[in-house]
């Protein structure tokens, strides 16, 4: 509903930590996987800027790092959840 979307938008903008905790509780695997992808993608962008070639970032390369991060995030989340259950 429109009201839920508005509340979610307000929570995301004004209480990002609480919103993230809500996402972790309601959808842990996709939240952790996407977080890992964002970290990998941001790390690649930082590395490209550090290389100092003066060219625009190679977005295909960054997308590849993002996808690898999402995949590894999903795998590690599943692994640690299984290990914790033992």
C-alpha positions, 0 to 999 in steps of 0.5 A, a space after each residue: 500500500 502507499 502508506 507502507 511505502 511512505 513509512 518505509 521511505 521515511 524509515 530508510 531516510 531518517 533511521 537508516 540503522 533501524 531500517 537495515 536491522 529491519 531488513 536483516 530480520 525480515 530478509 537476512 540472506 538477500 540483505 547480507 548478500 546485497 550488502 556484501 555486493 555493495 562493499 565489493 563494488 565500492 571497494 573496486 571503485 575506490 581501487 580504480 580511483 586510487 589507480 589514478 588513470 584519470 579515466 572514467 571508472 570501468 563500470 563493467 568491472 565494478 558490476 563484476 565485483 558487485 556480482 561476485 560480492 553478492 554471490 560470496 555474500 550469499 554463500 558465506 551467509 548460508 555457510 555461517 548459518 549452517 555452522 551456527 546451527 551445529 
